[in-house]
Amino acid sequence: MFSVYGKSGRTFRGSLEELRMVGPITRATRTHVVAPIVMDPKDQNPSHFGDLMPAHPPPAPMDVAHRTALAAYAQSSNPGLPRHPLTRVDAVMSSDVFSIADSSTVEQAWQVLVHNNVGQAPVEDADGLLVGLFTRADLLHPERLLGPDSHAQAWAEMLAQNVVDVMWTPVPSVSPDADIRRVARVLLDSGLPGLPVADEEGRVTGFVSRSDILRAVVADPPLDLWI
């Protein structure tokens, strides 16, 4: 189940198909146009596929005795752990969420991101309800970022802005029992780095990012995303 929250509260609740009928999430109302969201800081983005290729030929095949020893070690260290189906958001989401108050300045919001080493954080009102999403890209867009020759006063005024003036709003959220595949579809369609996970009242209980999904796929013991 998906919901959309803004400064006036929840404006939508329904399935992925119904969410698409509301309109593309990338056209959500914002104070300023923002470029596609940057990647999660824990992601990596090689600039060239060639960088991933080995710089030298692979080593010669190992002898039989060496291979046998490695196989025995692998068998003892991983005794056939069963694979478990992974389908729900609450199985991969981060529960340790850092939110930003809608009364915060841009500088205060930025400090939250830096201190917690995250690329985005939900914005909540005085009642603790979701109203938006503040991302690092909101300040790094060329139309917003000041140049190196800008006057100090201009920087001070930018940092003193209210976070409400630069955040994504309205912002989609997802329920903990939502299908991960549907969340992945929304992330692909919207370009968002992740979605806040909210309860029925609109209180943030977690955050699910692209990196959360990728880390779960490659975890040991391995998990099955598709069933």
N, C-alpha and C positions, 0 to 999 in steps of 0.2 A: 504494500500500500504506500502511495506517495502523497505528500502534502506540499503546499506552497505557502510560505509565510512571508509577510511584509510588515511594514510599519503599522498597518491597520489591522494586523492579525492574520489568521488563516484565511486564505482566499480560495483554496482548492483542496480537495481530498478525494482520491480515487485511484484507479489502476493506471498502469503505464499507457495503455491505449487511450484512456480518457485524458491523461496528462498531455499526450500528443495533440489531442483535439483542442486543448486550451491554447496552444501555440508553442513555437520553438522556444526553449528555455534561453537560448542565446539572445533572444530579444527581450529578456526581462528588463523592466524599467530600472535605469540607473541614472544618477545625477550626471555622469559623464560616460562617454563611450570608452570601454576598456578593451584592450587587445585580448586574444585568447590567453587563458590562464597558464602561468608557467608550471613546469613540472614540480612534483613533490621533491623537496630537497634530498630525500633518500633515494630518488631515482637517479639513473645515469643516462646520458644521451650522447653516445659517441658520434662525432661529426662525420666520420667516414667508416663504412663497413670494412674497409681494408684494415682499419686499426684492430679489428677483431681477429684477423687472420694471423697465424703464427709467422714469425719473421724467419724461421728456418724450418727445414724438413723435419717431420716427426722422427723420434729416435727409432733405432732398429728394434724389431720384435724381441721380447724377453725370452730367455730360455724356459724350458718346460718347468724346471724345478722352481724358478722364481714365480712363474704364474701360479703354480700350485700353492705356494706359500701365501700369496696375496689372496687367492680365492678362499683359503681356509680362514684367514684373518677376517675377510669380509663377511663370511658366514657366521663367525662367532660374534662379530660386533653388531650385526643386524639380523636377529633370529626370526626372519619372516614376519615382521610386524604387519598386521592387517591394514588395508586401506579403508578409510572411512569417507562416506559421501559428504561433501561440503556444499550446502545449498543456501543457507540462510545468512543474512547480514550479521546477526549477532555472533556468528562463529568466527568472523574475521575483523570486525570493527574494533577500533581503539576506544576503550571505555574511559581512559584518562584524557579527558577533553579540557582544553583551556579556552574559555570564552572571553569575550570582550564586552564591556558594558556600553550601551548606546550613548552614554554621556561622555565617553572617553574622547580624547583628542587623537589625531592621527599619530602623533609622537608616542602617546601612551599605548596605542594599539600596535604600533610597530615594535615597541619594546616587548610586548607580550610574545610576538612572533619570534623575535631574536632570542629572548630568554629561554623559550621552550623549544627552539630549533624546529619550528614548523613553518609551512608556507602559507597557511590560512587558519582562520579561527572563526567560529560562529559569533554573531553579535546578538546580545540579549537585551531586552528592555528591563525596566526597574522591577518587573514582576518575574523576571527570569525566563521570559518567553522568547523564542527565536524570532528575530526580525530581519536578519541579513547575514552576509558572509563577507568578511574582510580578508583580502588576499594580498600577497606581496606584489603581484602584478598590477594591482590597482594604483600603486605609487610609481612603478617602474615604466609605465607607458610613456612614450616620448611626448605625448601631448600634455602630460601632467608633470613629468619630471623636469625640474629646473636645471638650467645649464650651469657650468662651473663658474661663469662670470656673473651669475645672478647676485643681486644685492642680498646681504645677510637678512635684511628685513623681509624680503620675499620668501626666503627659506623659513623664517620664523612664522610668517603668516600661513604657509602651507602646513607646517607641522601643528599649528594651533587649530586647524580646521576640526570640526566634529567628524567622528568616524562615519556618521550617518551620511555625510556628503559624498563619501567615496566608496561605500560598501556596495556589494551586490544586493539588490532588493527589488522585487520579491525573490526569494531563494527557495528552491525545492528541497525537501527533506524526505527521509525514508523511514519506515517503521522497522524495528529490529527483526521481524519475521519475514521481511521481503526477500524475494529471490535474488541472489547475487547476479545472475545473468541479466536481470532487468535493470539492476543498478548499473552494471557495466554499460548497458545500452544507453542509459541516460547520460553517463559520463562521456561516452563517445559523441552523442548528439549535441551536448551542451558545451563541451570543452572545459568543464569544471574539473578541478583536481580531486574532488571528492564531494560527498554529501553529508550534511549533518543527519544524525539519527535522532529522531524526536518521538516522544510519547504522544498519547491522545490529546494532551493539553498543550502541546507545543514546547515542552521542556526538553532541552538537549540532553540525551543520555549517552551519546557516543558520536563517533565520526568514522566514516568508511571512505578510504582513499584508494586510488589506483595501486599504490604501493602495498596497502593492506591485502588487497586481492592477490597481487603477484607474490608477496611473501608467503601467503597461505598455499599457493600452488606449488612452490618449490620447497616447502617445509619438510622436515624429516621427523616423524614418519610422513611419507607423501600422502596427500589428500586428493580426492577426486572432485574436481569442480563440476564436471558434467556427469549426470547419471541418466 
